Amino acid sequence: MREHPGGAGGTLGEGESAWNQPQDHPSPCRVDILQLPMGRDIVFMVSGGEAHIGASATASLSAEGVMVEVSVVPGHREGELAGELAELAARRLGCTVTVIAGIHVDRPSREDIEAIVQEARARMREQLDEMAGLGAKTLKMAPTARK
């Protein structure tokens, strides 16, 4: 398990792809995010291109901050993105969040990967904004910290 103390950071490496960086390169695939409530927690399924399970990440709140645990299928590269999106959602929703991610595009360029990551981030922010607009009728009842 690893802790992400300071908010979601870059997915592709240090200094690459800031959160609000404009996207100059179109994504080679559409990224879809489905959500499944699990009591007061939530699961997000992030897919694009040829959907599959490449990684999963669970983010939960603790007294020390947001704890993120990532599991990656050998040979897959979605782990950092799954962890980043899970952490973002857990912070925004105040509950435990699991993200299952699988995005496959044949032979993507570095620009393709960056565009896919930007689209995944934008779609997650859209989902979280929509959920926040629903207020206490949905997940707002989740605790802000857990022991």
C-alpha positions in Angstrom: 0.0 0.0 0.0 1.3 3.5 -0.8 0.1 6.9 0.5 -0.7 9.8 -1.8 -0.4 12.7 0.7 -0.6 15.7 -1.6 -3.4 15.1 -4.2 -3.3 13.5 -7.6 -0.2 14.0 -9.5 1.0 13.2 -13.0 0.4 9.9 -14.5 3.0 9.6 -17.2 6.0 10.8 -15.2 7.5 13.8 -13.5 6.8 17.0 -15.3 4.4 15.5 -17.9 0.7 16.2 -18.4 -0.6 18.7 -15.9 -4.2 18.4 -14.8 -5.6 21.3 -16.7 -3.2 21.2 -19.7 -5.0 21.8 -23.0 -5.3 18.8 -25.2 -3.6 19.5 -28.6 -3.7 15.9 -29.7 -7.1 14.1 -30.1 -7.6 10.9 -28.1 -7.4 7.9 -30.4 -10.3 6.3 -28.5 -13.3 7.4 -26.4 -12.9 6.8 -22.7 -16.0 5.7 -20.8 -16.6 5.6 -17.1 -19.3 3.6 -15.5 -20.1 3.8 -11.8 -21.5 1.2 -9.4 -22.5 2.3 -5.9 -21.5 -0.3 -3.2 -23.4 0.9 -0.1 -21.8 4.2 0.7 -18.7 3.5 -1.4 -18.4 3.4 -5.2 -16.7 1.5 -8.0 -15.7 3.2 -11.3 -15.0 1.2 -14.4 -12.8 3.1 -16.8 -12.5 1.7 -20.3 -11.5 2.7 -23.8 -10.5 1.1 -27.1 -10.5 -2.6 -26.5 -11.9 -2.8 -22.9 -10.2 -5.1 -20.4 -9.0 -5.2 -16.8 -5.5 -3.8 -16.7 -5.4 -2.5 -13.2 -7.4 -1.7 -10.1 -6.9 0.9 -7.4 -8.7 1.4 -4.1 -8.4 4.7 -2.3 -9.7 5.1 1.2 -9.6 7.9 3.8 -7.6 7.5 7.0 -6.3 9.8 9.7 -3.0 9.9 7.8 -4.6 11.0 4.5 -5.8 9.1 1.5 -4.3 5.6 1.2 -4.2 4.1 -2.3 -3.5 0.5 -3.1 -2.9 -0.5 -6.7 -2.9 -3.9 -8.4 -1.7 -4.2 -12.0 -2.1 -7.1 -14.3 1.4 -8.0 -15.5 2.3 -6.2 -18.8 -0.3 -3.5 -18.3 0.2 0.2 -17.7 -3.1 1.5 -16.3 -1.9 1.4 -12.6 -0.9 5.0 -12.2 -4.0 6.3 -13.9 -6.3 4.0 -11.8 -4.6 5.2 -8.6 -4.8 8.8 -9.6 -8.5 8.6 -10.4 -9.3 6.6 -7.3 -7.5 9.2 -5.1 -9.3 12.1 -6.8 -12.7 10.5 -6.4 -12.1 9.4 -2.8 -11.1 13.0 -1.8 -14.1 14.5 -3.6 -16.7 12.0 -2.5 -15.4 11.4 1.1 -15.7 7.6 0.7 -13.8 4.5 -0.3 -13.4 4.3 -4.1 -12.2 1.5 -6.4 -11.3 2.2 -10.0 -10.9 -0.6 -12.4 -9.2 0.5 -15.6 -8.5 -1.1 -18.9 -7.8 1.0 -22.0 -6.2 -0.6 -25.0 -5.1 1.1 -28.3 -2.7 -0.7 -30.6 0.8 0.9 -30.8 -0.1 4.3 -29.2 2.3 7.2 -29.6 3.3 9.1 -26.5 0.9 11.8 -27.6 -1.9 9.2 -27.9 -1.2 8.1 -24.3 -1.2 11.7 -23.0 -4.5 12.4 -24.8 -6.1 9.3 -23.4 -5.0 10.2 -19.9 -6.3 13.7 -20.3 -9.6 12.4 -21.5 -9.9 9.9 -18.6 -9.2 12.8 -16.1 -11.7 15.0 -17.8 -14.4 12.3 -17.8 -13.8 11.5 -14.1 -14.0 15.2 -13.2 -17.3 15.4 -15.1 -18.7 12.4 -13.3 -17.7 13.8 -9.9 -19.2 17.2 -10.7 -22.4 15.5 -11.7 -22.4 13.4 -8.5 -21.7 16.5 -6.4 -24.7 18.2 -8.0 -26.9 15.4 -6.7 -25.9 16.2 -3.1 -27.0 14.3 0.0 -29.4 12.1 -1.9 -26.5 10.0 -3.1 -23.0 9.6 -1.7 -22.7 12.7 0.4 -23.7 10.7 3.4 -20.3 8.9 3.3 -18.0 9.7 6.2 -15.1 12.1 5.6 -12.7 9.8 7.6 -12.5 6.2 8.6 -10.6 4.4 11.3 
